[in-house]
Amino acid sequence: MDTNTVTNEKIKRDPYAALRNSEFRNFSVARILMVIATLMQSIIVGWQVYDITKDPLSLGLIGLAEVIPAISVSFYAGHLTDISDRKKIILFAYIMFSVCAAFLTIISYDLVPFIYNYKLHAIYAAIFVGGIARGFSMPSTFAFWSQLVDKEIFANAVTWNTSFWQFGAVTGPAIGGFVYAMIGFASSYFVITIVMAISILLLSSIKKKPIPVISEHSDIKERLMAGIKFVFNNKILLGAITLDLFAVLFGGATALLPIFSAEILNAGPQGLGMLRAAPSVGAVLMALFMTRRPPTENAGRNLLISVFGFGVSMIVFAVSKNFLLSLIALAVSGLFDSVSVVIRSTIMQLFTPDNMKGRVAAVNSIFIGSSNEIGAFESGVAAKLLGTVPSVILGGCMTLLVVGVMSIFSPKLRKLHLK
């Protein structure tokens, strides 16, 4: 074995390989702050809308108001990511997020009498603009951070990236619930705006990266469709995305947590923050474990097991009437979800050329990212028709069914090894 091979093997086995890259660290801090801020905003908006309407369907409409613009711009955002400066696109998205938070601050302080009379509509409008920002943020973020590290440590960087995101997901909802309980809606949104501004400053400090080389010479329509064709022609990538799509679409109960906290578990806004944070607690613990024991060997089998475990944990959460058991069930769901996220993200990074990562990430954001909001709408409708608890039980059962179908009809995914 030559010296270069030995060095590469040592790098691959180093659990802190990605963290030794200063730009990756700086980008991660900026992203953590933005995740914390956006999830604080999400939990406060959910509580505020439910406080105004007392209607579970209104919670589902929050997701719909965000997902429609996100889907609408995703393909163009992916195309733009693959032909231009990815850092500038992320900055644009982050600035839009901060503008939305500032607008929510103005709405909640009742500074404009006209808006006061249409507060609910104004909140949905802010969410809509945030959806546009998200549509640009997701593909550019995915493609940009892969330029910060060497290919040999993609799997390690994915795991740390997941850990950092989940850390923000843990602290964001918890901080959001406690901050709202202490200072109310308006002041909470003001704090969120400040945190977002700090994130923008940190991101600005990272050096510009090269624009990817355009390999295909085609018009914009063909380039927009290239990402879809690439995903659908890669059976392993398509299988991983499809599996997570249906798990998120049917299995999640995030949109209904305000109802569980307020009416079933009697936990209030502080309890809601803990419930929202619980999946991320499990996810962080698992992600940290995976920095030393990555799930890349038997990756396909591990992916199927993790999604199955996610579905079971959601069923347990649905039937629980005990706050502690509910927290544990949600934490376990996050533990399994963390495994699936790392495996799927590693597949995407390794199977996608750099000059197509923006468009492939755009497809992924529609399949997976936007399915969170579509799933939130589905949860709201199902809860309206079936009741809150039965709708979550049904979603968990559908997740188990999807795993069974995928294990039978996607043998390449089931047998996948990434080592």
Secondary structure as GFF3:
##gff-version 3
##sequence-region A 1 419
A	DSSP	alpha_helix	3	13	.	.	.	ID=ss1
A	DSSP	three_ten_helix	18	20	.	.	.	ID=ss2
A	DSSP	alpha_helix	22	53	.	.	.	ID=ss3
A	DSSP	alpha_helix	56	81	.	.	.	ID=ss4
A	DSSP	alpha_helix	86	108	.	.	.	ID=ss5
A	DSSP	alpha_helix	113	116	.	.	.	ID=ss6
A	DSSP	alpha_helix	119	145	.	.	.	ID=ss7
A	DSSP	three_ten_helix	151	153	.	.	.	ID=ss8
A	DSSP	alpha_helix	154	204	.	.	.	ID=ss9
A	DSSP	alpha_helix	220	233	.	.	.	ID=ss10
A	DSSP	alpha_helix	235	251	.	.	.	ID=ss11
A	DSSP	three_ten_helix	254	256	.	.	.	ID=ss12
A	DSSP	alpha_helix	257	259	.	.	.	ID=ss13
A	DSSP	pi_helix	260	264	.	.	.	ID=ss14
A	DSSP	alpha_helix	268	290	.	.	.	ID=ss15
A	DSSP	alpha_helix	299	319	.	.	.	ID=ss16
A	DSSP	alpha_helix	323	351	.	.	.	ID=ss17
A	DSSP	three_ten_helix	354	356	.	.	.	ID=ss18
A	DSSP	alpha_helix	357	364	.	.	.	ID=ss19
A	DSSP	pi_helix	365	369	.	.	.	ID=ss20
A	DSSP	alpha_helix	370	386	.	.	.	ID=ss21
A	DSSP	alpha_helix	388	409	.	.	.	ID=ss22
A	DSSP	alpha_helix	411	414	.	.	.	ID=ss23
###
